[in-house]
Amino acid sequence: MINIKIPNTIKSNIFKEAIKEYPKECCGFLIGYAENNILICENSLSTINIAANPYKFFEINPQEIINVQKSYRKDKLKIIGHYHSHPDSPLGTKPSKKDIQSVYDINLCWVIVSINVNITELSAYMPKLDEQNNYILKEITIN
């Protein structure tokens, strides 16, 4: 079972980004590496949400994904996941149907921030394939 280690300073940065972008969804990358079935997050990079309706969805510019991947090519670090917020959502930190439909890489962690005015919490998920070969997002532990 994969878990993720996110230092408090990075959690704080993600929370600040969610509050800053509220009531829109914020989004960004988790940068780090994998070691002994644990994803080690060393940095987060906020991105612009280019979704047609950023109040309900998030979308990261594919060119920005490529640019970030290139910038870490010679480093041990890479994109290990991404985060986004759910402002005022009854789902809280649970993935939406749109989130599940947006899975494109089974190796990337999803961190979802629930925000309601200034109350924030987060959960992490890893994509898995179910028996019908459909993606699901399975909750993992954040250390």
N, CA, C and O of each residue as an XYZ file, in Angstrom:
572
protein
N       0.842     -1.189      0.000
C       0.000      0.000      0.000
C       0.878      1.240      0.000
O       1.761      1.379      0.847
N       0.645      2.124     -0.928
C       1.398      3.372     -1.016
C       0.766      4.401     -0.072
O      -0.456      4.518      0.015
N       1.617      5.131      0.620
C       1.202      6.271      1.430
C       1.960      7.490      0.929
O       2.873      7.365      0.113
N       1.584      8.671      1.414
C       2.284      9.887      1.012
C       2.692     10.675      2.248
O       1.930     10.807      3.206
N       3.898     11.187      2.199
C       4.400     12.054      3.273
C       4.404     13.481      2.745
O       5.110     13.799      1.787
N       3.610     14.335      3.379
C       3.531     15.749      3.000
C       3.885     16.575      4.235
O       3.131     16.580      5.208
N       5.016     17.270      4.207
C       5.383     18.107      5.355
C       4.329     19.184      5.638
O       3.618     19.626      4.735
N       4.243     19.590      6.887
C       3.249     20.595      7.292
C       3.392     21.905      6.522
O       2.393     22.573      6.254
N       4.621     22.282      6.161
C       4.808     23.533      5.415
C       4.148     23.441      4.038
O       3.580     24.419      3.552
N       4.223     22.277      3.417
C       3.590     22.096      2.099
C       2.074     22.043      2.253
O       1.352     22.631      1.448
N       1.585     21.349      3.273
C       0.135     21.340      3.540
C      -0.352     22.779      3.724
O      -1.381     23.169      3.173
N       0.387     23.551      4.494
C       0.021     24.944      4.746
C      -0.020     25.744      3.446
O      -0.935     26.543      3.243
N       0.958     25.539      2.564
C       0.972     26.232      1.271
C      -0.246     25.863      0.433
O      -0.840     26.725     -0.215
N      -0.617     24.592      0.443
C      -1.791     24.139     -0.316
C      -3.063     24.758      0.267
O      -3.931     25.213     -0.478
N      -3.174     24.775      1.601
C      -4.341     25.393      2.239
C      -4.427     26.880      1.883
O      -5.505     27.388      1.573
N      -3.286     27.571      1.928
C      -3.271     29.009      1.593
C      -3.716     29.233      0.150
O      -4.450     30.177     -0.140
N      -3.269     28.364     -0.748
C      -3.660     28.474     -2.155
C      -5.169     28.256     -2.305
O      -5.826     28.976     -3.057
N      -5.719     27.266     -1.593
C      -7.157     26.996     -1.662
C      -7.959     28.191     -1.152
O      -8.985     28.551     -1.729
N      -7.485     28.799     -0.072
C      -8.173     29.977      0.481
C      -8.062     31.162     -0.482
O      -9.033     31.890     -0.692
N      -6.881     31.350     -1.064
C      -6.664     32.457     -2.001
C      -7.571     32.347     -3.228
O      -8.115     33.351     -3.687
N      -7.734     31.141     -3.758
C      -8.521     30.942     -4.975
C     -10.029     30.813     -4.710
O     -10.835     30.948     -5.631
N     -10.404     30.555     -3.465
C     -11.811     30.399     -3.103
C     -12.627     31.575     -3.625
O     -12.189     32.713     -3.460
N     -13.779     31.370     -4.240
C     -14.572     30.138     -4.361
C     -14.252     29.296     -5.606
O     -14.985     28.359     -5.920
N     -13.165     29.624     -6.312
C     -12.748     28.795     -7.442
C     -11.927     27.611     -6.919
O     -11.424     27.641     -5.796
N     -11.801     26.573     -7.746
C     -10.938     25.451     -7.405
C      -9.499     25.832     -7.696
O      -9.192     26.335     -8.777
N      -8.625     25.595     -6.744
C      -7.200     25.778     -6.982
C      -6.636     24.448     -7.483
O      -7.281     23.406     -7.358
N      -5.442     24.491     -8.044
C      -4.805     23.245     -8.474
C      -3.302     23.452     -8.561
O      -2.812     24.576     -8.672
N      -2.588     22.339     -8.506
C      -1.141     22.414     -8.589
C      -0.510     21.035     -8.558
O      -1.199     20.016     -8.506
N       0.806     21.026     -8.590
C       1.582     19.791     -8.631
C       2.174     19.459     -7.270
O       2.459     20.346     -6.465
N       2.352     18.181     -7.031
C       3.125     17.685     -5.900
C       4.436     17.173     -6.481
O       4.430     16.343     -7.389
N       5.546     17.657     -5.969
C       6.867     17.306     -6.483
C       7.601     16.491     -5.419
O       7.622     16.859     -4.245
N       8.199     15.384     -5.845
C       8.928     14.560     -4.884
C       9.480     13.311     -5.526
O       9.890     13.323     -6.687
N       9.490     12.225     -4.762
C      10.013     10.951     -5.234
C       9.361      9.819     -4.445
O       8.725     10.058     -3.418
N       9.519      8.605     -4.922
C       8.980      7.415     -4.243
C      10.129      6.658     -3.594
O      11.208      6.521     -4.171
N       9.879      6.168     -2.386
C      10.872      5.381     -1.668
C      10.153      4.394     -0.755
O       9.374      4.797      0.109
N      10.413      3.108     -0.945
C       9.813      2.059     -0.098
C       8.288      2.179     -0.001
O       7.733      2.148      1.097
N       7.618      2.315     -1.134
C       6.156      2.414     -1.181
C       5.592      3.665     -0.502
O       4.413      3.706     -0.149
N       6.425      4.666     -0.324
C       5.965      5.938      0.223
C       6.324      7.035     -0.763
O       7.462      7.123     -1.223
N       5.347      7.868     -1.083
C       5.608      9.049     -1.891
C       6.078     10.146     -0.938
O       5.392     10.467      0.033
N       7.236     10.711     -1.214
C       7.810     11.764     -0.379
C       7.640     13.080     -1.132
O       8.283     13.303     -2.158
N       6.781     13.938     -0.625
C       6.528     15.234     -1.267
C       7.522     16.250     -0.726
O       7.602     16.469      0.483
N       8.280     16.869     -1.625
C       9.290     17.854     -1.226
C       8.899     19.280     -1.600
O       9.500     20.242     -1.123
N       7.882     19.407     -2.460
C       7.495     20.747     -2.892
C       6.097     20.681     -3.509
O       5.637     19.620     -3.930
N       5.449     21.811     -3.551
C       4.191     21.938     -4.294
C       4.321     23.168     -5.188
O       4.923     24.171     -4.804
N       3.751     23.074     -6.372
C       3.773     24.187     -7.319
C       2.339     24.495     -7.718
O       1.656     23.639     -8.280
N       1.880     25.697     -7.438
C       0.521     26.062     -7.844
C       0.493     26.329     -9.346
O       1.484     26.759     -9.937
N      -0.661     26.065     -9.945
C      -0.855     26.293    -11.375
C      -2.136     27.078    -11.583
O      -2.950     27.233    -10.672
N      -2.295     27.563    -12.789
C      -3.531     28.258    -13.142
C      -4.572     27.216    -13.529
O      -4.291     26.298    -14.299
N      -5.769     27.367    -12.989
C      -6.882     26.484    -13.327
C      -7.483     26.980    -14.640
O      -8.084     28.054    -14.684
N      -7.322     26.195    -15.715
C      -7.818     26.627    -17.028
C      -9.181     26.015    -17.370
O      -9.627     26.110    -18.513
N      -9.844     25.390    -16.397
C     -11.154     24.785    -16.654
C     -12.148     25.842    -17.137
O     -12.077     27.005    -16.738
N     -13.063     25.428    -17.992
C     -14.098     26.333    -18.491
C     -14.922     26.900    -17.336
O     -15.338     28.058    -17.383
N     -15.159     26.092    -16.300
C     -15.873     26.550    -15.112
C     -15.018     26.248    -13.882
O     -15.205     25.210    -13.249
N     -14.079     27.140    -13.530
C     -13.172     26.879    -12.410
C     -13.858     26.888    -11.037
O     -13.225     26.582    -10.026
N     -15.138     27.235    -11.003
C     -15.890     27.184     -9.751
C     -16.358     25.760     -9.439
O     -16.730     25.459     -8.305
N     -16.337     24.889    -10.447
C     -16.830     23.510    -10.275
C     -15.813     22.437    -10.646
O     -15.954     21.285    -10.238
N     -14.780     22.807    -11.424
C     -13.824     21.820    -11.932
C     -12.425     22.412    -11.946
O     -12.238     23.617    -11.772
N     -11.448     21.538    -12.156
C     -10.087     22.028    -12.357
C      -9.494     21.360    -13.586
O      -9.842     20.233    -13.939
N      -8.602     22.079    -14.217
C      -7.852     21.540    -15.352
C      -6.507     22.244    -15.380
O      -6.423     23.468    -15.284
N      -5.454     21.442    -15.516
C      -4.103     21.975    -15.607
C      -3.701     21.972    -17.073
O      -3.924     20.992    -17.783
N      -3.114     23.063    -17.521
C      -2.667     23.176    -18.902
C      -1.656     22.056    -19.206
O      -0.637     21.952    -18.524
N      -1.926     21.213    -20.225
C      -0.995     20.124    -20.558
C       0.426     20.611    -20.838
O       1.388     19.911    -20.526
N       0.569     21.797    -21.420
C       1.917     22.332    -21.675
C       2.648     22.599    -20.363
O       3.864     22.429    -20.278
N       1.906     23.016    -19.346
C       2.531     23.264    -18.039
C       3.013     21.947    -17.424
O       4.061     21.912    -16.779
N       2.260     20.878    -17.621
C       2.689     19.562    -17.143
C       4.016     19.184    -17.798
O       4.947     18.744    -17.123
N       4.094     19.357    -19.105
C       5.321     19.038    -19.849
C       6.479     19.906    -19.366
O       7.587     19.408    -19.166
N       6.229     21.194    -19.179
C       7.280     22.106    -18.725
C       7.823     21.712    -17.353
O       9.033     21.741    -17.130
N       6.931     21.345    -16.438
C       7.375     20.942    -15.100
C       8.139     19.624    -15.181
O       9.170     19.467    -14.528
N       7.645     18.676    -15.974
C       8.368     17.410    -16.143
C       9.781     17.665    -16.663
O      10.743     17.084    -16.160
N       9.908     18.521    -17.657
C      11.221     18.842    -18.233
C      12.138     19.498    -17.206
O      13.333     19.206    -17.155
N      11.577     20.380    -16.392
C      12.413     21.115    -15.435
C      13.029     20.205    -14.374
O      14.035     20.570    -13.767
N      12.451     19.037    -14.142
C      12.972     18.109    -13.137
C      13.690     16.910    -13.746
O      14.055     15.986    -13.020
N      13.903     16.901    -15.061
C      14.507     15.763    -15.741
C      15.851     15.334    -15.172
O      16.122     14.137    -15.069
N      16.691     16.282    -14.805
C      18.042     15.964    -14.337
C      18.113     15.860    -12.814
O      19.204     15.796    -12.247
N      16.978     15.845    -12.163
C      16.885     15.822    -10.713
C      16.270     14.490    -10.290
O      15.671     13.795    -11.110
N      16.413     14.138     -9.033
C      15.745     12.923     -8.550
C      14.247     13.175     -8.340
O      13.470     12.237     -8.165
N      13.861     14.434     -8.359
C      12.469     14.792     -8.120
C      11.670     14.738     -9.413
O      12.216     14.876    -10.507
N      10.352     14.533     -9.263
C       9.442     14.508    -10.405
C       8.041     14.831     -9.905
O       7.821     14.985     -8.704
N       7.113     14.929    -10.821
C       5.709     15.095    -10.427
C       5.248     13.758     -9.851
O       5.259     12.738    -10.541
N       4.841     13.774     -8.580
C       4.322     12.547     -7.953
C       2.803     12.613     -7.795
O       2.166     11.637     -7.397
N       2.242     13.763     -8.109
C       0.797     13.911     -7.991
C       0.389     15.351     -8.208
O       1.178     16.193     -8.637
N      -0.854     15.602     -7.901
C      -1.376     16.958     -8.009
C      -2.433     17.154     -6.938
O      -2.926     16.199     -6.339
N      -2.762     18.396     -6.717
C      -3.799     18.718     -5.739
C      -4.805     19.649     -6.386
O      -4.508     20.352     -7.352
N      -6.006     19.632     -5.823
C      -7.015     20.619     -6.203
C      -7.996     20.743     -5.051
O      -8.029     19.902     -4.154
N      -8.792     21.798     -5.087
C      -9.731     22.044     -3.995
C     -11.167     21.782     -4.430
O     -11.509     21.824     -5.612
N     -11.979     21.513     -3.439
C     -13.432     21.377     -3.606
C     -14.086     22.473     -2.757
O     -14.406     22.231     -1.593
N     -14.291     23.665     -3.311
C     -14.913     24.739     -2.536
C     -16.399     24.471     -2.277
O     -17.167     24.210     -3.203
N     -16.781     24.539     -1.016
C     -18.187     24.402     -0.610
C     -18.856     23.155     -1.174
O     -20.065     23.160     -1.403
N     -18.107     22.105     -1.399
C     -18.665     20.888     -1.992
C     -19.191     19.948     -0.920
O     -18.537     19.746      0.102
N     -20.378     19.367     -1.147
C     -20.880     18.364     -0.197
C     -20.005     17.105     -0.189
O     -20.102     16.292      0.730
N     -19.154     16.940     -1.206
C     -18.248     15.789     -1.249
C     -17.090     15.937     -0.271
O     -16.438     14.950      0.071
N     -16.829     17.152      0.177
C     -15.673     17.368      1.049
C     -14.402     17.006      0.309
O     -14.123     17.548     -0.761
N     -13.629     16.087      0.876
C     -12.371     15.679      0.252
C     -12.525     14.405     -0.583
O     -11.529     13.841     -1.037
N     -13.742     13.955     -0.785
C     -13.961     12.754     -1.610
C     -13.900     13.132     -3.099
O     -14.323     14.224     -3.477
N     -13.376     12.234     -3.939
C     -13.303     12.532     -5.374
C     -14.688     12.644     -6.012
O     -15.608     11.903     -5.666
N     -14.813     13.569     -6.936
C     -16.055     13.697     -7.708
C     -16.011     12.730     -8.889
O     -14.963     12.158     -9.191
N     -17.146     12.552     -9.551
C     -17.174     11.729    -10.766
C     -16.233     12.301    -11.815
O     -15.547     11.555    -12.515
N     -16.201     13.628    -11.922
C     -15.308     14.291    -12.883
C     -13.845     14.012    -12.543
O     -13.024     13.807    -13.438
N     -13.520     14.005    -11.242
C     -12.153     13.673    -10.831
C     -11.780     12.276    -11.328
O     -10.721     12.086    -11.925
N     -12.639     11.322    -11.084
C     -12.367      9.937    -11.476
C     -12.255      9.818    -12.994
O     -11.398      9.090    -13.495
N     -13.104     10.517    -13.722
C     -13.043     10.496    -15.192
C     -11.765     11.152    -15.713
O     -11.358     10.902    -16.847
N     -11.135     11.985    -14.895
C      -9.940     12.724    -15.327
C      -8.634     11.983    -15.068
O      -7.567     12.473    -15.438
N      -8.698     10.817    -14.442
C      -7.474     10.062    -14.165
C      -6.812      9.693    -15.483
O      -7.447      9.128    -16.373
N      -5.530     10.018    -15.599
C      -4.796      9.679    -16.821
C      -3.487      8.959    -16.524
O      -2.854      8.435    -17.441
N      -3.073      8.924    -15.272
C      -1.820      8.265    -14.909
C      -2.010      7.571    -13.565
O      -2.234      8.226    -12.547
N      -1.920      6.261    -13.567
C      -2.160      5.458    -12.364
C      -1.090      5.683    -11.301
O      -1.268      5.273    -10.154
N       0.016      6.325    -11.662
C       1.120      6.538    -10.728
C       1.066      7.882    -10.010
O       1.898      8.148     -9.144
N       0.101      8.734    -10.354
C       0.028     10.063     -9.751
C      -0.977     10.102     -8.606
O      -2.122      9.670     -8.747
N      -0.534     10.620     -7.485
C      -1.383     10.786     -6.310
C      -2.319     11.979     -6.512
O      -1.946     12.972     -7.137
N      -3.514     11.873     -5.989
C      -4.492     12.961     -6.004
C      -4.679     13.446     -4.567
O      -5.057     12.666     -3.692
N      -4.422     14.702     -4.329
C      -4.716     15.302     -3.024
C      -5.865     16.277     -3.238
O      -5.802     17.163     -4.090
N      -6.911     16.094     -2.448
C      -8.108     16.936     -2.569
C      -8.286     17.716     -1.275
O      -8.284     17.153     -0.180
N      -8.437     19.016     -1.427
C      -8.610     19.933     -0.310
C     -10.077     20.344     -0.259
O     -10.617     20.853     -1.241
N     -10.708     20.129      0.862
C     -12.064     20.625      1.069
C     -11.957     21.992      1.712
O     -11.236     22.178      2.691
N     -12.678     22.939      1.154
C     -12.655     24.291      1.723
C     -14.077     24.836      1.803
O     -14.846     24.788      0.843
N     -14.392     25.350      2.973
C     -15.687     25.977      3.219
C     -15.386     27.250      3.982
O     -15.163     27.208      5.192
N     -15.376     28.377      3.297
C     -14.917     29.671      3.799
C     -13.443     29.507      4.184
O     -12.593     29.475      3.294
N     -13.109     29.403      5.476
C     -11.702     29.244      5.859
C     -11.413     27.908      6.543
O     -10.340     27.736      7.122
N     -12.335     26.979      6.489
C     -12.129     25.657      7.088
C     -11.602     24.737      5.994
O     -12.254     24.540      4.969
N     -10.428     24.181      6.219
C      -9.812     23.340      5.201
C      -9.409     21.994      5.793
O      -9.066     21.896      6.972
N      -9.454     20.964      4.962
C      -8.925     19.647      5.304
C      -8.512     18.994      4.000
O      -8.932     19.424      2.926
N      -7.690     17.955      4.088
C      -7.287     17.298      2.850
C      -7.215     15.794      3.009
O      -7.044     15.272      4.110
N      -7.352     15.106      1.875
C      -7.219     13.649      1.784
C      -6.409     13.345      0.543
O      -6.316     14.166     -0.370
N      -5.814     12.144      0.517
C      -5.008     11.729     -0.628
C      -5.535     10.401     -1.171
O      -6.060      9.568     -0.433
N      -5.380     10.234     -2.481
C      -5.896      9.055     -3.179
C      -4.900      8.594     -4.236
O      -4.137      9.390     -4.784
N      -4.922      7.302     -4.508
C      -4.156      6.745     -5.624
C      -5.140      6.055     -6.561
O      -6.059      5.373     -6.107
N      -4.951      6.230     -7.867
C      -5.817      5.545     -8.835
C      -5.563      4.042     -8.826
O      -4.427      3.588     -8.683
N      -6.619      3.299     -8.978
C      -6.573      1.836     -9.105
C      -7.571      1.443    -10.176
O      -8.523      2.173    -10.448
N      -7.352      0.296    -10.779
C      -8.332     -0.256    -11.716
C      -9.204     -1.243    -10.973
O      -8.698     -2.079    -10.224
N     -10.535     -1.157    -11.175
C     -11.432     -2.126    -10.554
C     -11.583     -3.345    -11.466
O     -10.904     -3.443    -12.488
N     -12.461     -4.262    -11.105
C     -12.653     -5.508    -11.859
C     -13.135     -5.275    -13.290
O     -12.901     -6.108    -14.166
N     -13.807     -4.149    -13.533
C     -14.314     -3.830    -14.866
C     -13.327     -2.947    -15.652
O     -13.680     -2.396    -16.695
N     -12.102     -2.819    -15.151
C     -11.078     -1.986    -15.781
C     -11.439     -0.505    -15.805
O     -11.040      0.221    -16.716
N     -12.188     -0.062    -14.810
C     -12.501      1.355    -14.635
C     -11.642      1.890    -13.498
O     -11.356      1.180    -12.534
N     -11.236      3.144    -13.620
C     -10.456      3.750    -12.554
C     -11.332      4.044    -11.347
O     -12.500      4.412    -11.472
N     -10.739      3.871    -10.188
C     -11.305      4.346     -8.920
C     -10.178      5.084     -8.211
O      -9.006      4.872     -8.523
N     -10.512      5.926     -7.283
C      -9.495      6.594     -6.469
C      -9.603      6.044     -5.053
O     -10.606      6.247     -4.369
N      -8.559      5.348     -4.627
C      -8.538      4.695     -3.315
C      -7.764      5.578     -2.332
O      -6.632      5.985     -2.594
N      -8.405      5.863     -1.194
C      -7.778      6.735     -0.199
C      -6.504      6.102      0.360
O      -6.447      4.901      0.623
N      -5.484      6.948      0.533
C      -4.227      6.522      1.136
C      -3.943      7.402      2.345
O      -4.554      8.457      2.516
N      -3.016      6.959      3.174
C      -2.664      7.688      4.391
C      -1.705      8.827      4.089
O      -0.763      8.670      3.312
N      -1.951      9.971      4.708
C      -1.024     11.102      4.630
C      -0.242     11.141      5.930
O      -0.824     11.217      7.013
N       1.050     11.091      5.824
C       1.925     11.188      7.003
C       2.528     12.577      7.075
O       3.295     12.871      7.991
